[in-house]
């Protein structure tokens, strides 16, 4: 977590710029193609924590916005949209709770929007089909015909996105 490294956000790489600012409050901003971190504590752990809090805040708003757009295509959730919760996971991008809540991995905010949409749509389909049956994949294919290529793209990025 030093200046010059690159970090992903919504599928794009951004250069990290760390500004040691002893008299200012710590903050992270996306500005002119860079993730700019201003902090009184320039330790890598402190920068990592600041950046992670920024990611989680942006994940919450991004996922809600994407869900609101996708709900228009999914008739069984229009009337009562599911709650969305964030969780940091090492091996999966999302899940659907027995109560019907959608749980999304905070790291997903680093992926391109079509990948975020795929994971959300996958979980919305689980609200109708609670397994990975042929009916589930038929439903997913109706709502998102290109899901397989988007899933492949996300799978190819998974290691770097989950471990950054």
C-alpha positions, 0 to 999 in steps of 0.5 A: 500500500504505497504510491504507484501500486494499482488497485481495481475499482469497477473493473478499472485499474487506478494508481494509488497515490499516498499523501502523508498529511499529518494535520488533515483527517484521513480520506480516500478520493477517486480523482483524475484516474488515481485513488488518492489517500491522504492520511496522518498515518502512512503505515501500509496497514493504516492505508490498507484499512482506509482504502478498504473502508472506502471500498465498502462504502462504495460497494454499498451504494454501487450494489444498491444502484445496480440492484435497483436497475436490475429489479425492473427485469425481475417480476418476482422481486419488484414489489418487495426488493430483497435486502442487500448485505455486504460480507467479505468472503474469500471464495464466493461473490454472493449468496442468498439467505434462507430469509431472502436477503442477498449477500454480496462480497465487498470485493465485488466492487472492484469488478466491472459493472457487468460482472456485478450485475451477473452476481446480483442477477444470479442471486435474484434467480435464487429467490425463485429457484433455490438451487442450481438446477436446469430451471435455475440456469434457464431462468438466468439465461432468459434474464441475462443471455450473456451470463456465461461469458460474463461469469468467465470474465469474473472467474478470470479476474477472481484471484487478483480481485479477492486478494488485493 
